[in-house]
Amino acid sequence: QVQLVESGGGLVQAGGSLRLSCVASGRTFIAYVMGWFRQAPGKEREFVAAVTWSGSNTYYSDSVKGRFTISRDNAKNTVYLQMNSLKPEDTAVYYCAADPSIVKLTTTPNNWGQGTQVTVSS
């Protein structure tokens, strides 16, 4: 198991930016594909972005492609989500996730953080 702690959420106006961070502990960080999910009120949790073990490959949902950037720093056991051009529909609780498998990471990852709230005002 790996423990995940997110930070960086908050309130921002539409068009603004935020950077989320997620620090991992407990197991070898580089063994895990890392990702971000989000859950808006009344909606199911959805995949946002993923980054592979070395950081060489990234994946995004269509709704955030071109606006969000995922990255990782393996020396700091940290994954980031840079969110630009934010829209009110990006409002959600954002969760960090980790799994050794890229397939599982994008669907049903085994490890979750506690979530951080992002609110985008219009």
TIRO-2110 file (N, C-alpha, C; in Angstrom, 1 decimal):
// TIRO-2110
0.8, -1.2, 0.0, N, 1, A
0.0, 0.0, 0.0, CA, 1, A
0.9, 1.3, 0.0, C, 1, A
0.3, 2.3, -0.5, N, 2, A
1.0, 3.6, -0.5, CA, 2, A
0.0, 4.6, 0.0, C, 2, A
0.5, 5.5, 0.8, N, 3, A
-0.3, 6.6, 1.4, CA, 3, A
-0.2, 7.8, 0.6, C, 3, A
-1.3, 8.5, 0.3, N, 4, A
-1.3, 9.7, -0.6, CA, 4, A
-2.0, 10.8, 0.1, C, 4, A
-1.3, 12.0, 0.0, N, 5, A
-1.8, 13.2, 0.7, CA, 5, A
-1.8, 14.3, -0.4, C, 5, A
-3.0, 14.8, -0.7, N, 6, A
-3.2, 15.9, -1.6, CA, 6, A
-3.1, 17.3, -1.0, C, 6, A
-2.8, 18.3, -1.7, N, 7, A
-2.8, 19.7, -1.3, CA, 7, A
-3.0, 20.6, -2.5, C, 7, A
-3.3, 21.8, -2.2, N, 8, A
-3.3, 22.8, -3.3, CA, 8, A
-4.7, 23.2, -3.8, C, 8, A
-5.7, 22.6, -3.3, N, 9, A
-7.1, 23.0, -3.7, CA, 9, A
-7.4, 24.4, -3.2, C, 9, A
-8.6, 24.9, -3.7, N, 10, A
-9.0, 26.2, -3.2, CA, 10, A
-10.1, 26.8, -4.1, C, 10, A
-10.3, 28.1, -3.9, N, 11, A
-11.3, 28.8, -4.7, CA, 11, A
-10.6, 29.7, -5.7, C, 11, A
-11.0, 29.6, -7.0, N, 12, A
-10.4, 30.4, -8.0, CA, 12, A
-11.5, 30.9, -9.0, C, 12, A
-11.2, 32.0, -9.6, N, 13, A
-12.2, 32.5, -10.6, CA, 13, A
-12.0, 31.8, -11.9, C, 13, A
-13.0, 31.7, -12.7, N, 14, A
-13.0, 31.1, -14.0, CA, 14, A
-11.9, 31.8, -14.8, C, 14, A
-11.1, 30.9, -15.5, N, 15, A
-9.9, 31.4, -16.3, CA, 15, A
-8.7, 31.4, -15.5, C, 15, A
-8.7, 31.2, -14.2, N, 16, A
-7.6, 31.1, -13.4, CA, 16, A
-6.9, 29.8, -13.4, C, 16, A
-5.9, 29.7, -12.5, N, 17, A
-5.0, 28.5, -12.4, CA, 17, A
-4.9, 28.0, -11.0, C, 17, A
-4.7, 26.7, -10.9, N, 18, A
-4.3, 26.1, -9.6, CA, 18, A
-3.3, 25.0, -9.9, C, 18, A
-2.5, 24.6, -8.9, N, 19, A
-1.6, 23.5, -9.0, CA, 19, A
-1.9, 22.6, -7.8, C, 19, A
-2.3, 21.4, -8.1, N, 20, A
-2.5, 20.4, -7.0, CA, 20, A
-1.2, 19.5, -6.9, C, 20, A
-0.9, 19.1, -5.6, N, 21, A
0.2, 18.3, -5.3, CA, 21, A
-0.3, 17.1, -4.6, C, 21, A
0.4, 16.0, -4.8, N, 22, A
0.1, 14.7, -4.0, CA, 22, A
1.4, 14.1, -3.6, C, 22, A
1.6, 13.9, -2.3, N, 23, A
2.9, 13.3, -1.8, CA, 23, A
2.6, 11.9, -1.4, C, 23, A
3.4, 11.0, -1.9, N, 24, A
3.2, 9.6, -1.6, CA, 24, A
4.2, 9.1, -0.6, C, 24, A
3.8, 8.1, 0.2, N, 25, A
4.8, 7.5, 1.2, CA, 25, A
4.4, 6.1, 1.4, C, 25, A
5.3, 5.3, 1.8, N, 26, A
5.0, 3.9, 2.2, CA, 26, A
5.6, 2.8, 1.3, C, 26, A
5.7, 3.1, 0.1, N, 27, A
6.2, 2.1, -0.9, CA, 27, A
7.0, 2.9, -1.9, C, 27, A
7.7, 2.1, -2.8, N, 28, A
8.6, 2.7, -3.8, CA, 28, A
7.7, 3.5, -4.8, C, 28, A
7.9, 4.8, -4.8, N, 29, A
7.0, 5.7, -5.6, CA, 29, A
7.1, 5.3, -7.1, C, 29, A
8.3, 5.0, -7.6, N, 30, A
8.5, 4.8, -9.0, CA, 30, A
7.8, 3.5, -9.5, C, 30, A
7.4, 2.7, -8.5, N, 31, A
6.7, 1.5, -8.9, CA, 31, A
5.2, 1.7, -9.3, C, 31, A
4.7, 2.9, -9.1, N, 32, A
3.3, 3.3, -9.3, CA, 32, A
3.1, 4.2, -10.4, C, 32, A
2.1, 3.9, -11.2, N, 33, A
1.5, 4.9, -12.1, CA, 33, A
0.7, 5.8, -11.2, C, 33, A
0.7, 7.1, -11.5, N, 34, A
0.0, 8.0, -10.7, CA, 34, A
-1.0, 8.8, -11.5, C, 34, A
-2.1, 9.2, -10.8, N, 35, A
-3.2, 9.8, -11.5, CA, 35, A
-4.0, 10.7, -10.7, C, 35, A
-4.9, 11.4, -11.3, N, 36, A
-5.9, 12.2, -10.7, CA, 36, A
-7.3, 11.9, -11.2, C, 36, A
-8.2, 11.9, -10.2, N, 37, A
-9.7, 11.7, -10.5, CA, 37, A
-10.4, 12.9, -9.9, C, 37, A
-11.6, 13.1, -10.2, N, 38, A
-12.4, 14.1, -9.6, CA, 38, A
-13.9, 13.7, -9.5, C, 38, A
-14.5, 14.3, -8.5, N, 39, A
-15.9, 13.9, -8.3, CA, 39, A
-16.7, 15.2, -8.0, C, 39, A
-17.6, 15.6, -8.8, N, 40, A
-18.5, 16.7, -8.6, CA, 40, A
-19.7, 16.3, -7.9, C, 40, A
-20.4, 17.3, -7.2, N, 41, A
-21.6, 16.9, -6.4, CA, 41, A
-22.6, 16.2, -7.3, C, 41, A
-23.1, 15.1, -6.8, N, 42, A
-24.2, 14.4, -7.6, CA, 42, A
-23.7, 13.6, -8.8, C, 42, A
-22.4, 13.6, -9.0, N, 43, A
-21.8, 12.9, -10.1, CA, 43, A
-20.9, 11.8, -9.7, C, 43, A
-20.6, 10.8, -10.6, N, 44, A
-19.7, 9.8, -10.3, CA, 44, A
-18.2, 10.3, -10.4, C, 44, A
-17.3, 9.6, -9.7, N, 45, A
-15.9, 10.0, -9.8, CA, 45, A
-15.4, 9.7, -11.2, C, 45, A
-14.7, 10.6, -11.8, N, 46, A
-14.2, 10.4, -13.1, CA, 46, A
-12.7, 10.6, -13.2, C, 46, A
-12.1, 9.9, -14.2, N, 47, A
-10.7, 10.0, -14.5, CA, 47, A
-10.3, 11.3, -15.0, C, 47, A
-9.2, 11.9, -14.6, N, 48, A
-8.8, 13.2, -15.1, CA, 48, A
-7.5, 13.1, -15.9, C, 48, A
-6.4, 12.5, -15.3, N, 49, A
-5.1, 12.4, -15.9, CA, 49, A
-4.3, 11.3, -15.2, C, 49, A
-3.3, 10.8, -16.0, N, 50, A
-2.4, 9.8, -15.4, CA, 50, A
-1.0, 10.1, -16.0, C, 50, A
0.0, 9.6, -15.2, N, 51, A
1.4, 9.7, -15.7, CA, 51, A
2.1, 8.4, -15.3, C, 51, A
2.8, 7.9, -16.3, N, 52, A
3.5, 6.6, -16.1, CA, 52, A
4.7, 6.7, -15.2, C, 52, A
5.3, 5.5, -14.9, N, 53, A
6.3, 5.4, -13.9, CA, 53, A
7.5, 6.4, -14.0, C, 53, A
8.0, 6.6, -15.2, N, 54, A
9.1, 7.5, -15.3, CA, 54, A
8.7, 8.9, -15.7, C, 54, A
7.4, 9.1, -15.9, N, 55, A
6.9, 10.3, -16.4, CA, 55, A
6.9, 10.6, -17.9, C, 55, A
7.3, 9.6, -18.6, N, 56, A
7.5, 9.7, -20.1, CA, 56, A
6.1, 9.7, -20.8, C, 56, A
5.1, 9.2, -20.2, N, 57, A
3.8, 9.1, -20.9, CA, 57, A
2.7, 9.7, -20.0, C, 57, A
1.8, 10.5, -20.6, N, 58, A
0.7, 11.1, -19.9, CA, 58, A
-0.6, 10.8, -20.6, C, 58, A
-1.7, 10.8, -19.9, N, 59, A
-3.0, 10.5, -20.4, CA, 59, A
-4.0, 11.5, -19.8, C, 59, A
-4.9, 12.0, -20.6, N, 60, A
-5.9, 13.0, -20.1, CA, 60, A
-7.3, 12.6, -20.6, C, 60, A
-8.3, 13.0, -19.8, N, 61, A
-9.6, 12.9, -20.3, CA, 61, A
-9.8, 14.1, -21.3, C, 61, A
-10.8, 13.9, -22.2, N, 62, A
-11.1, 14.9, -23.2, CA, 62, A
-11.5, 16.2, -22.6, C, 62, A
-12.1, 16.2, -21.5, N, 63, A
-12.6, 17.4, -20.9, CA, 63, A
-11.5, 18.3, -20.3, C, 63, A
-10.3, 17.8, -20.1, N, 64, A
-9.2, 18.6, -19.5, CA, 64, A
-8.0, 18.7, -20.5, C, 64, A
-8.0, 18.0, -21.6, N, 65, A
-6.9, 18.0, -22.5, CA, 65, A
-6.6, 19.4, -23.0, C, 65, A
-5.4, 19.8, -22.9, N, 66, A
-5.0, 21.1, -23.4, CA, 66, A
-5.0, 22.2, -22.3, C, 66, A
-5.7, 21.9, -21.2, N, 67, A
-5.8, 22.8, -20.1, CA, 67, A
-5.0, 22.3, -18.9, C, 67, A
-5.0, 21.0, -18.6, N, 68, A
-4.4, 20.5, -17.4, CA, 68, A
-3.1, 19.8, -17.9, C, 68, A
-2.1, 19.8, -16.9, N, 69, A
-0.9, 19.0, -17.2, CA, 69, A
-0.5, 18.3, -15.9, C, 69, A
-0.3, 17.0, -16.1, N, 70, A
0.2, 16.1, -15.0, CA, 70, A
1.7, 15.9, -15.1, C, 70, A
2.3, 15.9, -14.0, N, 71, A
3.8, 15.6, -14.0, CA, 71, A
4.1, 15.0, -12.6, C, 71, A
5.3, 14.4, -12.6, N, 72, A
5.8, 13.8, -11.3, CA, 72, A
7.2, 14.1, -11.1, C, 72, A
7.6, 14.1, -9.8, N, 73, A
9.0, 14.3, -9.4, CA, 73, A
9.3, 13.1, -8.5, C, 73, A
10.0, 12.1, -9.1, N, 74, A
10.3, 10.9, -8.4, CA, 74, A
11.2, 11.1, -7.2, C, 74, A
12.0, 12.1, -7.3, N, 75, A
13.0, 12.4, -6.2, CA, 75, A
12.2, 12.9, -5.0, C, 75, A
11.0, 13.5, -5.2, N, 76, A
10.2, 14.1, -4.1, CA, 76, A
9.0, 13.2, -3.8, C, 76, A
8.8, 12.1, -4.5, N, 77, A
7.6, 11.3, -4.3, CA, 77, A
6.4, 12.1, -4.5, C, 77, A
6.3, 12.9, -5.5, N, 78, A
5.2, 13.8, -5.6, CA, 78, A
4.7, 13.9, -7.1, C, 78, A
3.4, 13.9, -7.2, N, 79, A
2.8, 14.1, -8.5, CA, 79, A
2.0, 15.4, -8.5, C, 79, A
2.0, 16.1, -9.6, N, 80, A
1.3, 17.4, -9.7, CA, 80, A
0.2, 17.4, -10.7, C, 80, A
-0.7, 18.3, -10.6, N, 81, A
-1.7, 18.6, -11.6, CA, 81, A
-1.8, 20.1, -11.7, C, 81, A
-1.2, 20.6, -12.8, N, 82, A
-1.3, 22.0, -13.1, CA, 82, A
-2.6, 22.2, -13.9, C, 82, A
-3.5, 23.1, -13.4, N, 83, A
-4.8, 23.3, -14.0, CA, 83, A
-4.9, 24.8, -14.4, C, 83, A
-5.0, 25.0, -15.7, N, 84, A
-5.1, 26.3, -16.3, CA, 84, A
-6.4, 26.5, -17.0, C, 84, A
-6.8, 27.7, -17.2, N, 85, A
-8.1, 28.0, -17.9, CA, 85, A
-9.2, 27.3, -17.3, C, 85, A
-9.3, 27.4, -16.0, N, 86, A
-10.3, 26.7, -15.2, CA, 86, A
-11.7, 27.2, -15.5, C, 86, A
-12.6, 26.2, -15.5, N, 87, A
-14.0, 26.5, -15.8, CA, 87, A
-14.9, 26.1, -14.6, C, 87, A
-16.1, 26.7, -14.4, N, 88, A
-16.9, 26.3, -13.3, CA, 88, A
-17.2, 24.8, -13.3, C, 88, A
-17.3, 24.2, -14.4, N, 89, A
-17.5, 22.8, -14.5, CA, 89, A
-16.4, 21.9, -14.0, C, 89, A
-15.2, 22.6, -13.7, N, 90, A
-14.1, 21.8, -13.1, CA, 90, A
-14.2, 21.7, -11.6, C, 90, A
-15.3, 22.4, -11.1, N, 91, A
-15.5, 22.3, -9.6, CA, 91, A
-15.8, 20.9, -9.2, C, 91, A
-15.0, 20.4, -8.2, N, 92, A
-15.1, 19.0, -7.8, CA, 92, A
-14.1, 18.8, -6.6, C, 92, A
-14.2, 17.6, -6.0, N, 93, A
-13.2, 17.2, -5.1, CA, 93, A
-12.2, 16.4, -6.0, C, 93, A
-10.9, 16.7, -5.9, N, 94, A
-9.9, 16.1, -6.7, CA, 94, A
-9.1, 15.0, -5.9, C, 94, A
-9.0, 13.8, -6.4, N, 95, A
-8.4, 12.7, -5.7, CA, 95, A
-7.1, 12.3, -6.4, C, 95, A
-6.1, 12.1, -5.7, N, 96, A
-4.9, 11.5, -6.2, CA, 96, A
-5.0, 10.0, -6.1, C, 96, A
-4.5, 9.2, -7.1, N, 97, A
-4.6, 7.8, -7.1, CA, 97, A
-3.3, 7.2, -7.5, C, 97, A
-3.0, 5.9, -7.1, N, 98, A
-1.8, 5.2, -7.5, CA, 98, A
-2.1, 3.8, -7.7, C, 98, A
-1.5, 3.2, -8.7, N, 99, A
-1.6, 1.7, -8.9, CA, 99, A
-0.4, 1.3, -9.7, C, 99, A
0.1, 0.1, -9.5, N, 100, A
1.2, -0.4, -10.4, CA, 100, A
0.8, -0.6, -11.8, C, 100, A
-0.4, -0.7, -12.1, N, 101, A
-0.9, -1.0, -13.5, CA, 101, A
-1.5, 0.2, -14.1, C, 101, A
-1.2, 0.6, -15.3, N, 102, A
-1.7, 1.7, -16.0, CA, 102, A
-3.2, 1.5, -16.3, C, 102, A
-3.6, 0.2, -16.6, N, 103, A
-4.9, -0.1, -16.9, CA, 103, A
-5.8, 0.1, -15.7, C, 103, A
-5.3, -0.4, -14.5, N, 104, A
-6.1, -0.3, -13.3, CA, 104, A
-6.1, 1.2, -12.8, C, 104, A
-5.0, 1.9, -13.0, N, 105, A
-5.0, 3.3, -12.6, CA, 105, A
-6.1, 4.1, -13.2, C, 105, A
-6.4, 3.9, -14.5, N, 106, A
-7.4, 4.7, -15.2, CA, 106, A
-8.8, 4.2, -14.9, C, 106, A
-9.0, 3.1, -14.2, N, 107, A
-10.3, 2.6, -14.0, CA, 107, A
-10.6, 2.4, -12.5, C, 107, A
-9.9, 1.5, -11.8, N, 108, A
-10.2, 1.2, -10.4, CA, 108, A
-8.8, 1.1, -9.7, C, 108, A
-8.2, 2.2, -9.4, N, 109, A
-6.9, 2.2, -8.7, CA, 109, A
-7.1, 1.7, -7.3, C, 109, A
-6.0, 1.1, -6.8, N, 110, A
-6.0, 0.5, -5.4, CA, 110, A
-5.8, 1.5, -4.3, C, 110, A
-5.2, 2.6, -4.6, N, 111, A
-4.8, 3.5, -3.6, CA, 111, A
-5.3, 4.9, -3.9, C, 111, A
-5.9, 5.5, -2.9, N, 112, A
-6.6, 6.8, -3.0, CA, 112, A
-6.1, 7.8, -1.9, C, 112, A
-6.0, 9.1, -2.3, N, 113, A
-5.9, 10.1, -1.3, CA, 113, A
-7.2, 10.5, -0.7, C, 113, A
-7.2, 11.5, 0.2, N, 114, A
-8.4, 11.9, 0.9, CA, 114, A
-9.2, 12.9, 0.1, C, 114, A
-8.6, 13.5, -0.9, N, 115, A
-9.2, 14.5, -1.7, CA, 115, A
-9.0, 15.9, -1.3, C, 115, A
-9.0, 16.8, -2.3, N, 116, A
-8.9, 18.3, -2.0, CA, 116, A
-9.9, 19.0, -2.9, C, 116, A
-10.6, 19.9, -2.3, N, 117, A
-11.7, 20.6, -3.0, CA, 117, A
-11.2, 21.7, -3.9, C, 117, A
-11.7, 21.7, -5.1, N, 118, A
-11.4, 22.8, -6.1, CA, 118, A
-12.7, 23.4, -6.5, C, 118, A
-12.8, 24.7, -6.3, N, 119, A
-14.1, 25.4, -6.6, CA, 119, A
-13.7, 26.6, -7.6, C, 119, A
-14.4, 26.6, -8.7, N, 120, A
-14.2, 27.6, -9.7, CA, 120, A
-15.5, 28.5, -9.8, C, 120, A
-15.3, 29.7, -9.5, N, 121, A
-16.5, 30.6, -9.6, CA, 121, A
-16.6, 31.3, -11.0, C, 121, A
-17.8, 31.6, -11.4, N, 122, A
-18.0, 32.2, -12.7, CA, 122, A
-18.0, 33.7, -12.6, C, 122, A
END
